[in-house]
Amino acid sequence: MAEKLFIADEAEVRKGTTMDVYFQRTKQILEAKGFKDTKVVAEFTCGGLPNKWPWAVFCGLEEVVRLMEGQKVDLWAVPEGTVFRARDSASVRVPLMNVAGAYADFGIYETAMLGMVCQPSGIATASARVKIASKGKTVLAFGNRRMHPGIAGVIDRSCYIGGCDGVASPFGADLCGTEAVGTVPHALMLVMGSNEAAFKAFDEVIDPKVGRVMLIDTFEDERKAAVAAAGLIKDLKGVRLDTPSSRRGNFKELINEVRWELDVNGYRDVDIIASGGLDENTISAIVDSAVAGFGVGTSIANAPTLDMGMDIIEKEGKPISKRGKFSGRKFAYRCPCCFAMGVSLRPDDTIRCPDCGKAMEMIEVPVLKDGKRVSKPRTAGEIRDSVLKQIEVLKSL
């Protein structure tokens, strides 16, 4: 029998064995000393964003909801997919989630809840930035091979919500409600001995519903290989250039050369997809070439994690907090025009945007009441659509 992989299963996460052990000890002490039922409100905030990002995409809420369903808690949050800034104009941290209940009941889940939003929000933000850099061209998420397979679904869902048009793993695609996308690895051409043999085999074996996009840089000049692939595969949708950086030279010029040769030979409908070490900066350098889309991996799958924290800010209805945090139950506001943030102790406050003067909107919504969902969950596609609409606003600022 094969030995267990180094990965926690869902039962272990729910049981709490993945938590930091001091939460377990805290629960034990509170129960032993008569504080089992002490009610608190804890907020989730982000003190700052990595890489000097001015904004981020809130992602991962649905998994937190699934974890906390059935627990004796109330949960409020900004909607998943919300573009937010970490602080308001007075440097108050914006509350992204608020959870209320007996601390002894939900404190053991702090590690899991934070992990479920910190990493996905970083990935979704990096994906959104890449999507902006692509100027509307196709972006496919190819980054799972750089990360542990146990979180492939989390990565793919976060990439998709952030704006990627497709994801590579069947598991992740199922979470997103889409079909997995991809071509073939260089290994197929190497094992079969030639581009021609591999391309023909792909066309003969793989379901015709799968778009024919051939990886052309294994053995020969990309221009020659692109034309050969177009002549060999009747309904060729595209060719992918994964040319190593050591041989890439001016990638933009190479892409345009391939486009020229395809056009000259009558293959104007064959697209060019670029991949290999791409990020928002390298995409910006080639986006105005003849490239139709991008395969992006490490730069989004291994995106910086957002440094969020969960802090008690109210106990038994009275404001309280540790040093360095602002006490009191707070509500998140956002300007609908420029996405500047506001924070108030009231859910019905009137706050004017300090930048454009517009009235801010209170954006927090109830999610769980006594551990039960308040509303129907949104699909990954619906969340992604909302992110793409917000991206258009960001592009206009």
Phi, psi and omega in degrees: 000133182293143179286154183295138176289162181278061183216137178282133175275175186299322180298323180291323177295315181292326179289334177101011182287350177266359183284163169295132190297337182292339174290322177297317179293323178297316178301317181298317180293313181300318180291324182287332187254014173085018180251018184302324185258011180295120184272138178221165167240131178238138180250152176251120181226169178232116184292331180192169183246147182287163175055024181060027175299133178279342182210166179215167178250123180283121185218148177108357184302318184301323179290324175299317180300315180296326178291319189266352175303135180091348177274160181275069182220158165251143182225131173237152180199159166290149183301145176299139184094359179292130170278124185224162170250146191294328184225160174273185185293341177265010179070023174278132179296135181279125178285119180268328174219149171229130178237136183233141179160188176286125184303325180297338180275322186246350183300328181293347181263003182303313181303312182293315182298316179297315179299328182285345177244330184294307181290311178303323180293323176295316180295315180297323179294313178299321179295318179297322179292322176294319179298321176297317180297332183286349181055041176088355178283162185298136174233124180246137182271116183240026193264002186299328183293346180269353186233170181293135183298339179296340180245020181303318180294320178298315181297309183298316180298319181293318177300315182294313179299324179290348176130351178300146184273345179196159180231160192268332186268140176302322180296312180294320180297322178297319177297327183274348183075030181232183174259141177297145181240156178159166179254246174218160176279163174303336181303325181297314179293321181294318180290320183276347172097346180196159174299315185302312181297318182291317181296316179298318181296318178301313184293328181279325190264320189278142180314130180302340179290340179280125180300138181274100176237117187257135175278119196248001190257015186292312190244329194219179179307133186297325180296313180296316182293324180295313179295320180296318179296318179295326178284336185272320184256119187301310184252048181296125180274324182189173174235146180247131177255111178244032186306128179301148182300330180294341181241004189281321183061231177271098186297322180299316179294321179298315178300316180293326176296315179298317178301317180298313182293323177296316181295315181300326182266011173088017183247056184291339183272358180274121181277163176241124177249131179253144177209175177104092175067027183275148172216186184298329181283315180290330176293318178301329182286338184239359187297332181272011174274192180279008181294141181260340182189176187223142168257119187238132185241268190304320187296335176258322179295326180256034180297154177302137177281138177285136184272073179272160176221155174249125184225136173291129180232001177205138177228124180050043175082001181244140181299139176199149176195163172284166177300142179092353178239156180264124183283164175099144176292124186240162181233141183269133176239153178214141175287128181289347184261317185238001177064022169294150185253154174225156179226135179218157174277358181238144178277351184239031183283161173251110182236128178264140178296127181290345183265314184240356175082357181287156177287129178282157179250138174284120191253358178286143177229151175289140182241311177234140173233118185053039177079007180246143179299141178270329182216167180292136180291148176273152177283163177301324179295320178293320178295315179302317179301320179293323177296316181298323177294321179291326176300321179297324176294316180300321181295335182272349183284000000 
